[in-house]
Amino acid sequence: MVREVLLVLSRNTEKSDRKAIALAARIILSGGLVAFPTETVYGLGADAENPLAVARVFEVKARPRIDPIIVHVSDIDMAQQYGVFPQIAYSVMEKFWPGPLTLVVPKKSSVPSIVTAGLGSVAIRIPAHPVALDLIRTSGRGIAAPSANPFGYVSPTEVQHVAEQLSESVDMILDGGPCAIGLESTILSLTGEIPCILRPGGTSVEDLASMLHSLDVRNEISKQPQAPGQLERHYATRTPLEIVEEGHEEMKNSGRLGLLSLNPVSCRDRYEVVEILSDSGDMREAAANLFRSLRRMDVMKLDRIIARPVPEKGLGIAIMDRLRRCAAGRKGADS
């Protein structure tokens, strides 16, 4: 049974509950699992240096062993305990860490092969959330953490999402409030000659391109992922989802429909439910609302969810990546 701690952050001080953090750190160091908030989504964390604890993460999520896990660290010194960073990495880290950017670099021997799915590289980031940082610093270890949900389902952005699905399987849940960004981190590989984005996310492609002389983008499907987020079906609702341009919906004999739209719509009476990601069309607000909107629709026993595409610039690239993987074939997934 989970030992759940509701860890409420003060809006004024952003300080976390020291007793709760100390208990969570002890659980991590003893080989247990702690669900914790980050600025992107809630993570399911284990000691990155304990292969048995990491194996339990895979078991709880029913996650395939071919899928690498991100190691969360508290500072660059800790990052260097787990990865070998090329010179270009330091300017990237200085600008974007802490934040929603994961770097893939050659791994050190301190990282068990189960964390990296047997690859010679490791994915590392510094989260921008006080609870996550306090937990990592107090435990003194990197924390291997995918999203805190069953494999293949929509990622959790609020503590109740975690409690509803994993409360019987983890040792502790830390509540840090709703996730500010609501999309997973961007993953940037620095293992080749040219930096390469393996997954779009909370750091925009444009922001990375502005400081890197060359940048490759490989938003592709992979049977042997080099990083999380490369399998075909991913971040998926149980309700079938289709991406349809406005005005192209086939309404005849289409059953109970839900609509997911960036902006307000005038045809609400056609749908059982309409979820608007942002009344003003703001992409940051839309990203933060995406997963919680999909979750709300997924429990309404709809026949289909119709998702209208968003402009593919800034965070819109990551939003469309999540929608396309949600709409993909029912085989395979990653969280």
Residue pairs with C-beta under 8 A, 6 or more apart in sequence:
1 168
2 163
2 166
2 167
2 168
2 169
2 170
2 171
2 172
2 173
3 23
3 171
3 172
4 163
4 167
4 172
4 173
5 17
5 20
5 23
5 24
5 172
5 173
5 174
5 175
6 159
6 175
7 16
7 17
7 20
7 21
7 131
7 174
7 175
7 176
8 17
8 175
8 177
9 15
9 16
9 130
9 131
9 176
9 177
14 130
15 130
16 130
16 131
16 134
16 176
20 174
21 131
21 134
21 135
21 138
21 174
22 138
23 172
24 34
24 36
24 135
24 138
24 139
24 172
24 174
25 135
25 138
25 139
25 140
27 33
27 34
27 171
27 172
28 34
28 45
28 46
28 47
28 53
28 135
28 139
28 141
28 143
29 47
29 139
29 140
29 141
31 46
31 47
31 50
31 52
31 53
31 56
32 46
32 53
32 170
32 171
32 172
33 44
33 45
33 46
33 53
33 56
33 57
33 60
33 169
33 170
33 171
33 172
34 44
34 45
34 135
34 170
34 171
34 172
34 173
34 174
35 42
35 43
35 44
35 45
35 148
35 162
35 166
35 170
35 172
35 173
35 174
36 42
36 43
36 45
36 131
36 132
36 135
36 143
36 145
36 148
36 173
36 174
36 176
37 43
37 129
37 131
37 132
37 159
37 174
37 175
37 176
37 177
37 179
38 72
38 127
38 128
38 129
38 132
38 179
39 99
39 100
39 127
39 128
39 129
39 179
39 180
39 181
39 202
40 100
40 127
40 179
40 181
40 182
40 183
40 184
40 185
40 201
40 202
41 147
41 148
41 155
41 156
41 157
41 179
41 182
41 183
41 184
41 291
42 147
42 148
42 149
42 155
42 156
42 157
42 158
42 159
42 161
42 162
42 179
43 72
43 132
43 143
43 145
43 146
43 147
43 148
44 57
44 60
44 61
44 145
44 146
44 147
44 148
44 149
44 166
44 170
45 57
45 72
45 135
45 143
45 144
45 145
46 53
46 54
46 56
46 57
46 143
46 144
46 145
47 53
47 54
47 139
47 141
47 143
47 144
48 54
48 71
48 82
48 111
48 112
48 115
48 141
48 142
48 143
48 144
49 110
49 111
49 112
49 141
49 142
50 112
51 112
51 113
51 114
51 115
54 69
54 112
54 114
54 115
54 144
55 114
57 63
57 69
57 144
57 145
57 146
58 64
58 65
58 114
60 166
60 169
60 170
61 146
61 149
61 150
61 151
61 335
62 150
62 151
63 146
63 151
63 334
63 335
64 151
65 114
65 117
66 117
66 224
66 225
67 117
67 146
67 225
67 228
67 231
67 334
68 115
68 116
68 117
68 119
68 122
68 123
68 225
68 226
68 227
68 228
69 115
69 116
69 123
69 144
69 145
69 146
69 228
70 102
70 123
70 124
70 125
70 144
70 145
70 146
70 185
70 228
71 82
71 111
71 115
71 122
71 123
71 124
71 125
71 142
71 143
71 144
72 124
72 125
72 126
72 127
72 132
72 136
72 142
72 143
72 144
72 145
73 79
73 81
73 82
73 124
73 125
73 126
73 136
73 142
74 126
74 133
74 136
74 137
75 126
76 90
76 93
76 97
76 126
78 136
78 142
79 85
79 93
79 124
79 126
81 108
81 110
81 142
82 107
82 108
82 110
82 111
82 122
82 124
82 142
83 103
83 105
83 106
83 107
83 108
83 111
83 122
83 124
84 105
84 106
84 107
84 108
85 93
85 103
85 105
85 190
86 105
86 190
88 190
88 195
88 212
89 103
89 105
89 190
91 211
92 101
92 103
92 188
92 190
92 195
92 208
92 211
92 212
93 103
93 126
95 211
96 203
96 207
96 208
97 125
97 126
98 126
98 127
98 128
98 133
99 125
99 126
99 128
99 185
99 202
99 203
100 125
100 128
100 181
100 183
100 184
100 185
100 186
100 201
100 202
100 203
101 125
101 185
101 186
101 188
101 201
101 202
101 203
101 208
102 123
102 124
102 125
102 185
102 186
102 187
102 188
102 201
102 227
103 123
103 124
103 125
103 188
103 189
103 190
104 121
104 122
104 123
104 124
104 187
104 188
104 189
104 190
104 191
104 198
104 226
104 227
105 121
105 122
105 124
105 190
105 191
106 120
106 121
106 122
106 191
107 116
107 119
107 120
107 121
107 122
108 122
111 122
115 122
115 144
116 122
116 123
117 225
119 226
121 189
121 191
121 226
123 187
123 227
123 228
124 142
125 185
126 133
127 133
129 176
129 180
130 176
131 174
131 176
132 176
135 143
135 174
136 142
136 143
146 228
146 335
147 155
147 156
147 184
147 335
148 156
148 161
148 162
148 166
148 170
148 173
149 155
149 156
149 161
149 162
149 165
149 166
149 335
150 165
150 166
150 335
151 333
151 334
151 335
152 233
152 234
152 236
152 332
152 333
152 334
152 335
153 165
153 235
153 236
153 237
153 238
153 333
153 335
154 235
154 236
154 237
154 291
154 294
154 295
154 298
154 326
155 184
155 235
155 291
155 335
156 162
156 165
156 291
157 178
157 179
157 182
157 288
157 291
157 292
158 177
158 178
158 179
158 292
159 173
159 175
159 176
159 177
161 292
161 295
162 170
162 173
163 173
166 173
167 173
178 288
178 292
179 288
180 288
181 202
181 284
181 287
181 288
182 287
182 288
182 289
182 290
182 291
182 292
183 201
183 202
183 287
183 290
183 291
183 315
183 318
183 319
183 322
184 199
184 201
184 202
184 228
184 229
184 318
185 199
185 201
185 202
185 203
186 197
186 199
186 200
186 201
186 202
186 203
186 204
186 205
186 208
186 318
187 197
187 198
187 199
187 201
187 227
187 228
187 229
188 195
188 196
188 197
188 198
188 208
189 195
189 196
189 197
189 198
189 226
189 227
194 214
194 215
194 216
195 208
195 212
195 214
195 215
195 216
196 215
196 216
196 217
196 218
197 205
197 208
197 215
197 216
197 217
197 218
197 219
198 218
198 226
198 227
198 229
198 230
199 219
199 227
199 228
199 229
199 230
199 321
200 217
200 219
200 317
200 318
200 321
201 229
201 318
202 287
202 315
202 318
204 314
204 315
204 317
205 215
205 217
205 317
206 313
206 314
208 215
209 215
219 317
219 321
220 230
221 230
221 231
221 232
222 230
222 231
223 231
225 231
225 334
228 334
228 335
229 321
229 325
229 334
230 334
231 325
231 332
231 333
231 334
232 325
232 328
232 329
232 331
232 332
233 325
233 326
233 328
233 329
233 330
233 331
233 332
233 333
234 322
234 325
234 326
234 328
234 332
234 333
234 334
234 335
235 291
235 322
235 325
235 326
235 335
236 325
236 326
236 328
236 333
237 294
237 295
237 297
237 298
237 305
237 326
238 298
239 258
239 297
239 298
239 302
239 303
239 304
239 305
240 303
240 304
240 305
240 327
241 260
241 294
241 304
241 305
241 306
241 307
241 323
241 326
241 327
242 304
242 305
242 306
242 307
242 327
243 307
243 308
243 309
243 323
243 324
243 327
244 306
244 307
244 308
245 308
245 309
246 308
249 257
249 270
249 306
251 257
251 270
254 303
254 304
255 302
255 303
255 304
256 272
256 300
256 301
256 302
256 303
256 304
257 270
257 271
257 272
257 302
257 303
257 304
257 305
257 306
258 271
258 272
258 273
258 274
258 275
258 297
258 300
258 302
258 304
258 305
258 306
259 265
259 267
259 268
259 270
259 271
259 273
259 274
259 275
259 305
259 306
259 307
259 308
260 275
260 277
260 293
260 294
260 297
260 305
260 306
260 307
260 308
261 274
261 275
261 276
261 277
261 307
261 308
262 276
262 277
262 278
262 281
262 286
262 308
262 310
263 276
263 278
263 279
263 281
264 276
264 279
265 274
265 276
268 274
271 306
272 300
272 302
273 296
273 297
273 300
273 302
275 289
275 293
275 294
275 296
275 297
277 285
277 286
277 289
277 290
277 293
277 310
278 285
278 286
278 289
283 310
283 314
283 315
283 316
283 319
284 315
286 310
286 315
286 316
286 319
287 315
287 318
287 319
290 319
290 322
291 322
294 305
294 326
297 305
298 305
307 323
307 326
307 327
309 320
309 323
310 316
310 319
310 320
312 320
